[in-house]
Amino acid sequence: MGLATLYNYAPTAPVQITRENYNAVGGGDNIVGNIRRAFKSDTDFEIWDAAVLGTQLVDGVDYELRDLDNVLTNDAGYDVYSAYKILNVAYQACNLYITYKIVMSYNDAATDNSIIPKTILTEQGDIIYASAASTPAALHHGNAGDLLQSGGHAANPTWVDPSGIGDLAQRYNYIINPDGGIAQRGNSGTAVFTSATVPANSDDTYLFDRWVHLSDGADITDVSQVAAVLPGSNLCMKYEVENANKKFGFVQILESKNAIKLTNKYVTLSFQAKTEAGKVINNLRGAVLSWASTADVVTSDVVNAWGNQGVNPTWNANWTAENVPANLALTNSWTQYTIHNILIDTGSMANVAVVIWVDDTDCAVNDLLYLCQIQLVISDGVNSAPPSFIPKLFHEELNACKRFFQKTYPLASAPGAVTNESLYYSTAIDTYTIKDTIYYYETNMFIIPTIYMYNVATGAGGNAATQNGCARNITDAANNTAMAANSIGEKGCTIWNNNTLIATKAYGFHITLDAEI
């Protein structure tokens, strides 16, 4: 209602106010003027008559007296001031004792002369709100730590359990690229990985940025990006079975600098998944693994043996599961699956991995699995509310991916594409020296990357820089030369030629940098 205290009177002893003496009460502290401002006339003040009090007020009960008239219409500058008074009423003869305080406050509400029993508040922590009928109503106090949630102008407020919200640390998702929406190794946005693509859909292969594809054999599933009809996600990961009766999945490994923040912490793993009618995959499983060996020098193929249906995989050496995975039954609709309160307590943990896989060994060709909104968040070890998914901004997700893999190609172009767009080029000073030889990466890489170079006109190359890449003379198509990278670091490298150049000609090429764990 927009209250602002105008006058606050708190006597040290009860002040007796009657019709006969109210003009004399207060003396130098001007209580009289403020009391009179609470009523439009002496006639209004006569409501304190003993007979009226005897029928309206109960001895010893606390009341809140509100006079919300625009009582000071004739006072310049005070045309909407009113009185709010908290009173403790002791009915005795014709006297009214004000034993607490008088608070003069600003209010812009409509006229309302009413006495509201404070008895609608039964316990400490209860609050008063306006009901649908614009009358006072009480909301009983919630549980400790609950948050008050507004229902808007057409609903009552409620208490909510904040466990599904958490603080900023609990809300932070340690997973990068949780929807698989970034796939720089392909035509990101419409990427498809099969046995015929580069990279192929092989076991222990990075396909989506930060995600290692796992499978019990070669060409078990085709993997692609498709639209996700799900709030908060544009794309999702699609897996289509190509060879039946095999398990498959994927894993993301957190770098040690981030993983160690989870030491002896409870975490919750959750994700959205579904299958499709007539192409049903029955069950998924999920696990959080800890690596107890040299930091960031891990076995990316975390599975040693897949095992039979209903049996969890045997993990490779130094990987330990922090939870006991169990089947999560898939449906044909997007469903959030949550594994709560996993304690990461493996001794000497240096890295953490999240692995999700299909446990079925009866998958038929063309069976389908869709996944997105994968998250690993800190939990309190007690509550089991599914965590809300809060997507990061696209550029934040992309920059996080580029710490591990980046390319000069446009995002939507796969490495090896024939395009001049976004190429790196330099000019030959003479037949032996290329100009502007320092190449700075878009962001610091996780480790010193492996660099690959591609001819912009043919797409040829793809050789490691130490084996020489191909550069195209973009001002003279008849002349190409071999280029190489040197002084490779986490932030940049030098580009040099080890073949004859044509002076003043510009040489262009594309580069990819791979620094995955």
Sequence and secondary structure as in RCSB ss.txt:
>XXXX:A:sequence
MGLATLYNYAPTAPVQITRENYNAVGGGDNIVGNIRRAFKSDTDFEIWDAAVLGTQLVDGVDYELRDLDNVLTND
AGYDVYSAYKILNVAYQACNLYITYKIVMSYNDAATDNSIIPKTILTEQGDIIYASAASTPAALHHGNAGDLLQS
GGHAANPTWVDPSGIGDLAQRYNYIINPDGGIAQRGNSGTAVFTSATVPANSDDTYLFDRWVHLSDGADITDVSQ
VAAVLPGSNLCMKYEVENANKKFGFVQILESKNAIKLTNKYVTLSFQAKTEAGKVINNLRGAVLSWASTADVVTS
DVVNAWGNQGVNPTWNANWTAENVPANLALTNSWTQYTIHNILIDTGSMANVAVVIWVDDTDCAVNDLLYLCQIQ
LVISDGVNSAPPSFIPKLFHEELNACKRFFQKTYPLASAPGAVTNESLYYSTAIDTYTIKDTIYYYETNMFIIPT
IYMYNVATGAGGNAATQNGCARNITDAANNTAMAANSIGEKGCTIWNNNTLIATKAYGFHITLDAEI
>XXXX:A:secstr
    EEEEE  SS EEE TTTTTTSSGGG HHHHHHTTSSSHHHHGGG HHHHHHH  TT EEEEEE S TTTTS
TT TTEEEEEEEE  EETTEEEE SEEEEEE      EEEEEGGG  STT EEEE TTSSEEEE    TT EEE 
  TTS  EEE GGGT  HHHH    SSTT    TTS TTS EE TTSSS S TTEE STT EEEESSSS EEEEE
EEEEETTEEEEEEEEESSSS  EEEEEEE HHHHGGGTT EEEEEEEEE  TTS   EEEEEEEEE SSTT   S
  EEE  STTS  EE TTEEESS    EE  SS EEEEEEEEE   TT  EEEEEEEE  S   TT EEEEEEEE
EEEE SS           HHHHHHHHHTTEEESS TTS TT    TT EEEEBSSSS BS  EEE SS  SSS E
EEEEETTT  EEEEGGG EEEEETT TT EEEEEEES  SSEEEEEESS   TT EEEEEEEEE   
